[in-house]
Amino acid sequence: MDKEKTPIKTQRNNPLHGIKLKTIVESLVDNYGFEWLAEEININCFKNDPSIKSSLKFLRRTQWARDKVEELYLDTIAKNRKC
C-alpha cells in the first residue's frame, strides 16, 4: 500500500528556519555572556544561576521571551555581516 506523500513546506522568508533554539542560545552566550543577556532581556533564566539547559526550558515554554531572544540573535547576525 502506497502512502501519500505530503509536500514539504519551504520557509524561504524565515531566517531562523533550520536553526535550533539551542544553537541560538549558545551563540548569544558565547558572544555576550549571561550577565549582558540578563541586562538586555530581563528574564530570570539569564539572571539567577544561568545555564543553557534552564534557559532552553524557559524559552520553549514562554513565547514572548523566545521572540526577544530570536530577535537579538537576528540583530547579532546582521551586525556581524556588516563587519
Backbone as ProteinMPNN parsed JSONL, in Angstrom:
{"seq_chain_A": "MDKEKTPIKTQRNNPLHGIKLKTIVESLVDNYGFEWLAEEININCFKNDPSIKSSLKFLRRTQWARDKVEELYLDTIAKNRKC", "coords_chain_A": {"N_chain_A": [[0.835, -1.172, 0.0], [0.683, 2.155, -0.922], [1.871, 5.047, 0.619], [0.545, 8.293, 0.971], [2.322, 11.106, -0.083], [3.221, 13.993, 1.615], [3.526, 17.368, 0.72], [6.573, 19.119, 1.178], [6.859, 21.935, 3.087], [8.342, 24.969, 2.334], [10.307, 27.459, 3.893], [11.152, 30.074, 2.948], [11.228, 32.783, 3.621], [11.838, 32.853, 6.283], [14.322, 33.537, 8.361], [15.282, 32.08, 10.487], [14.744, 29.477, 10.041], [15.506, 26.121, 10.372], [17.47, 26.524, 12.251], [18.381, 25.608, 15.409], [16.967, 26.234, 18.645], [18.734, 25.846, 20.745], [21.213, 26.257, 19.515], [20.99, 28.974, 18.954], [20.834, 30.135, 21.552], [23.285, 29.262, 22.664], [25.073, 30.56, 20.948], [24.527, 33.283, 21.494], [25.236, 33.395, 24.213], [27.956, 32.77, 24.024], [28.853, 34.989, 22.573], [28.045, 37.237, 24.109], [27.644, 36.617, 26.858], [26.035, 35.586, 29.928], [25.512, 37.605, 31.813], [25.37, 40.069, 30.395], [23.263, 39.404, 28.676], [21.186, 39.157, 30.538], [20.85, 41.8, 31.266], [20.047, 42.915, 28.86], [17.786, 41.409, 28.079], [15.277, 41.009, 30.177], [14.951, 38.467, 31.949], [14.594, 35.808, 34.283], [15.962, 33.39, 33.87], [18.332, 34.083, 32.731], [19.438, 35.564, 34.715], [19.451, 34.425, 37.414], [21.401, 31.927, 38.575], [22.285, 31.048, 35.901], [22.035, 28.889, 33.038], [22.54, 26.998, 30.046], [20.728, 24.902, 29.758], [18.587, 25.512, 31.591], [17.753, 27.895, 30.481], [16.877, 27.118, 27.912], [14.708, 25.478, 28.625], [12.94, 27.35, 29.792], [12.592, 29.183, 27.638], [11.39, 27.604, 25.685], [8.866, 27.319, 26.706], [7.866, 29.854, 26.932], [6.739, 32.1, 24.902], [6.955, 34.928, 24.365], [9.409, 35.607, 25.469], [11.112, 33.96, 24.032], [10.763, 35.08, 21.509], [12.051, 37.56, 21.879], [14.697, 36.719, 22.305], [15.256, 35.445, 19.869], [15.013, 37.645, 18.166], [17.145, 39.24, 19.057], [19.243, 37.541, 18.345], [19.007, 37.561, 15.523], [19.56, 40.276, 15.08], [22.205, 40.303, 15.916], [23.423, 38.634, 14.023], [23.02, 40.19, 11.743], [24.58, 42.453, 12.361], [27.112, 41.287, 12.444], [27.461, 40.562, 9.799], [27.785, 42.999, 8.555], [30.266, 43.801, 9.365]], "CA_chain_A": [[0.0, 0.0, 0.0], [1.475, 3.372, -1.02], [1.485, 6.152, 1.491], [0.531, 9.581, 0.291], [3.405, 11.982, 0.312], [2.798, 15.364, 1.846], [4.548, 18.288, 0.223], [7.396, 19.786, 2.176], [6.69, 23.385, 3.036], [9.595, 25.701, 2.462], [10.185, 28.708, 4.635], [12.17, 30.933, 2.345], [11.271, 34.094, 4.269], [12.119, 32.694, 7.701], [15.772, 33.43, 8.507], [15.613, 31.151, 11.566], [14.388, 28.114, 9.646], [16.596, 25.156, 10.428], [18.394, 26.836, 13.333], [17.817, 25.151, 16.674], [16.977, 27.195, 19.742], [19.966, 25.615, 21.492], [22.271, 26.934, 18.764], [20.788, 30.415, 19.141], [21.206, 30.499, 22.925], [24.734, 29.068, 22.814], [25.754, 31.624, 20.21], [24.38, 34.533, 22.241], [26.04, 33.285, 25.434], [29.36, 32.856, 23.608], [29.145, 36.35, 22.129], [27.749, 38.287, 25.083], [27.644, 36.155, 28.245], [24.729, 35.648, 30.597], [25.324, 38.885, 32.507], [24.895, 41.056, 29.425], [21.94, 38.972, 28.222], [20.229, 39.48, 31.599], [20.584, 43.237, 31.184], [19.372, 43.186, 27.588], [16.481, 40.747, 28.109], [15.026, 40.872, 31.606], [14.323, 37.197, 32.325], [15.325, 35.184, 35.384], [16.841, 32.287, 33.459], [19.625, 34.684, 32.427], [19.915, 36.264, 35.908], [19.652, 33.594, 38.601], [22.024, 30.634, 38.301], [22.008, 30.795, 34.478], [22.626, 27.774, 32.299], [21.91, 26.761, 28.747], [19.602, 23.996, 29.961], [17.453, 26.215, 32.196], [17.3, 28.895, 29.51], [16.107, 26.423, 26.88], [13.444, 25.034, 29.214], [12.076, 28.522, 29.912], [12.29, 29.775, 26.328], [10.469, 26.723, 24.957], [7.526, 27.464, 27.28], [7.493, 31.259, 27.041], [6.91, 32.6, 23.538], [7.405, 36.324, 24.304], [10.847, 35.627, 25.759], [11.777, 33.348, 22.876], [10.747, 36.082, 20.441], [13.096, 38.544, 22.162], [15.996, 36.071, 22.1], [15.422, 35.255, 18.428], [15.236, 38.97, 17.579], [18.52, 39.607, 19.39], [20.104, 36.694, 17.517], [18.96, 38.087, 14.157], [20.293, 41.543, 15.095], [23.624, 39.96, 16.041], [23.86, 38.14, 12.714], [23.046, 41.336, 10.823], [25.746, 43.278, 12.701], [28.323, 40.555, 12.064], [27.58, 40.586, 8.331], [28.237, 44.325, 8.158], [31.693, 43.961, 9.701]], "C_chain_A": [[0.891, 1.251, 0.0], [0.947, 4.433, -0.066], [1.503, 7.431, 0.681], [1.672, 10.428, 0.815], [2.851, 13.384, 0.503], [3.904, 16.289, 1.363], [5.293, 18.948, 1.376], [7.222, 21.285, 1.995], [8.053, 24.04, 3.199], [9.321, 27.008, 3.177], [11.265, 29.668, 4.162], [12.319, 32.264, 3.076], [11.545, 34.019, 5.766], [13.62, 32.499, 7.897], [16.196, 32.455, 9.613], [15.282, 29.699, 11.227], [15.622, 27.217, 9.656], [17.618, 25.418, 11.518], [17.727, 26.459, 14.649], [17.933, 26.237, 17.736], [18.264, 27.057, 20.563], [21.144, 26.322, 20.82], [22.2, 28.442, 18.967], [21.271, 30.847, 20.52], [22.715, 30.353, 23.13], [25.518, 30.17, 22.115], [25.689, 32.948, 20.967], [25.215, 34.519, 23.519], [27.521, 33.399, 25.095], [29.747, 34.288, 23.245], [29.045, 37.377, 23.246], [27.89, 37.868, 26.541], [26.274, 36.352, 28.884], [24.477, 36.995, 31.264], [24.771, 39.952, 31.567], [23.5, 40.696, 28.926], [20.862, 39.313, 29.246], [19.89, 40.963, 31.611], [19.761, 43.576, 29.944], [17.948, 42.622, 27.563], [16.218, 40.352, 29.562], [14.238, 39.592, 31.921], [15.225, 36.475, 33.324], [16.276, 34.077, 34.945], [18.217, 32.797, 33.021], [20.258, 35.318, 33.671], [20.333, 35.336, 37.033], [20.158, 32.211, 38.232], [21.818, 30.217, 36.841], [22.723, 29.565, 33.933], [21.893, 27.649, 30.976], [20.638, 25.945, 28.94], [18.386, 24.718, 30.545], [16.882, 27.264, 31.244], [16.438, 28.251, 28.435], [14.748, 25.992, 27.404], [12.464, 26.204, 29.303], [11.646, 29.059, 28.551], [11.344, 28.903, 25.511], [9.039, 26.87, 25.452], [7.007, 28.895, 27.22], [7.771, 31.967, 25.716], [7.441, 34.034, 23.483], [8.909, 36.426, 24.553], [11.635, 35.032, 24.599], [11.845, 34.334, 21.712], [11.86, 37.112, 20.641], [14.496, 37.969, 21.907], [16.264, 35.885, 20.608], [15.685, 36.588, 17.73], [16.669, 39.445, 17.841], [19.51, 38.813, 18.544], [20.157, 37.218, 16.076], [19.707, 39.418, 14.057], [21.798, 41.298, 15.145], [24.185, 39.479, 14.715], [23.998, 39.299, 11.727], [24.269, 42.218, 11.088], [27.036, 42.604, 12.275], [28.534, 40.548, 10.556], [28.114, 41.919, 7.833], [29.729, 44.51, 8.39], [32.622, 43.374, 8.676]], "O_chain_A": [[1.769, 1.376, 0.854], [-0.257, 4.673, 0.033], [2.36, 7.63, -0.18], [1.945, 10.455, 2.015], [2.11, 13.896, -0.337], [5.085, 16.018, 1.577], [4.711, 19.285, 2.407], [7.41, 21.828, 0.907], [8.817, 23.695, 4.1], [8.236, 27.58, 3.071], [12.176, 30.019, 4.911], [13.419, 32.813, 3.143], [11.487, 35.041, 6.45], [14.141, 31.416, 7.63], [17.358, 32.051, 9.661], [15.516, 28.799, 12.034], [16.64, 27.52, 9.033], [18.541, 24.624, 11.7], [16.636, 26.937, 14.961], [18.862, 27.045, 17.73], [18.815, 28.057, 21.023], [21.978, 26.921, 21.499], [23.224, 29.104, 19.13], [22.027, 31.811, 20.645], [23.349, 31.235, 23.71], [26.519, 30.655, 22.644], [26.692, 33.655, 21.068], [25.833, 35.525, 23.866], [28.266, 34.065, 25.815], [30.842, 34.742, 23.575], [29.867, 38.29, 23.325], [28.227, 38.701, 27.382], [25.47, 37.171, 28.439], [23.344, 37.476, 31.277], [23.817, 40.653, 31.905], [22.649, 41.572, 28.77], [19.756, 39.71, 28.879], [18.763, 41.34, 31.931], [18.879, 44.434, 29.993], [17.021, 43.276, 27.084], [16.872, 39.458, 30.098], [13.026, 39.63, 32.13], [16.451, 36.524, 33.225], [17.298, 33.853, 35.593], [19.167, 32.017, 32.949], [21.461, 35.581, 33.692], [21.445, 35.444, 37.551], [19.428, 31.414, 37.643], [21.245, 29.162, 36.57], [23.851, 29.25, 34.315], [20.773, 28.133, 30.815], [19.598, 26.255, 28.359], [17.273, 24.553, 30.046], [15.672, 27.491, 31.211], [15.384, 28.781, 28.084], [13.743, 26.126, 26.706], [11.297, 26.069, 28.935], [10.47, 29.355, 28.339], [10.566, 29.429, 24.715], [8.096, 26.583, 24.714], [5.817, 29.123, 27.437], [8.899, 32.38, 25.446], [8.292, 34.337, 22.646], [9.596, 37.231, 23.925], [12.695, 35.54, 24.231], [12.856, 34.414, 21.015], [12.534, 37.493, 19.684], [15.366, 38.649, 21.363], [17.373, 36.139, 20.138], [16.492, 36.652, 16.802], [17.322, 39.986, 16.949], [20.508, 39.363, 18.079], [21.233, 37.306, 15.484], [20.405, 39.668, 13.074], [22.571, 42.002, 14.495], [25.287, 39.864, 14.323], [24.969, 39.376, 10.975], [24.92, 42.678, 10.15], [27.957, 43.268, 11.798], [29.674, 40.529, 10.09], [28.81, 41.977, 6.819], [30.379, 45.287, 7.691], [33.84, 43.44, 8.837]]}, "name": "protein", "num_of_chains": 1, "seq": "MDKEKTPIKTQRNNPLHGIKLKTIVESLVDNYGFEWLAEEININCFKNDPSIKSSLKFLRRTQWARDKVEELYLDTIAKNRKC"}
